[in-house]
């Protein structure tokens, strides 16, 4: 990250309305503040009191979040109280970030600070769920990946049958082009939706044999299980 990247990020993250001037020294301070917030969050999750220095770093930036109001006069000479402007917008941005972190860590909000439970992710997030039991930074991402990882792979231990009897797969054969293409759709039997497959036949060179190309599209009913069906279907067509 460069100073320009940090300046752009403060606007993209809606910390500031306008892009500030950021020097290299401020970039280093931003990195130190980031590491302090991270250390405090990790220590909070581990019930570790060893984050004193991290909290001190955050605390040193709190005054930069404050901008005093200004008392001036309007065109008619009447006194007017207006919001002040920071003398250093870059330092003010770090102050605002430190204040948000202090409010999160120093109040009851700390009970909802989380570290993603995925083995391949360590994102920090604030749990806004109603029950307060969220484990992953993103359910469509890390949550589904972890659930799929815990399922036994094809050929592994047999899973408990969830229905009294196996349901046969039923197909509908649609467009047929003799010697060229066979198209079909799944009517039932698998936990997928909108299943469609095409089998293209291409004569081999010199009149020897026929090349087959099978391709399919579908949506898994159980999130994260699509790769299991795709692997099984691919194996069955080989």
Secondary structure, 3 states (H helix, E strand, C coil): CCHHHHHHHHHHCCCCCCCCCCCHHHHHHHHHHHHHHHHHHHHHHCCCCCCHHHHHHHHHHHHHHCCCCEEEECCCCCEEEECCCCCCHHHHHHHHHHHHHHHHHCCHHHHHEEECCCCCCCCEEECCCCCCCCCCCCHHHHHHHHHHHHCCCCCCCCCCCCCCCCCCCEEEEEEEECCCEEEEEEEECCCEEEEEEEEEEEECHHHCCEEEEEEEEEEECCCCCHHHHHHHHHHHHC
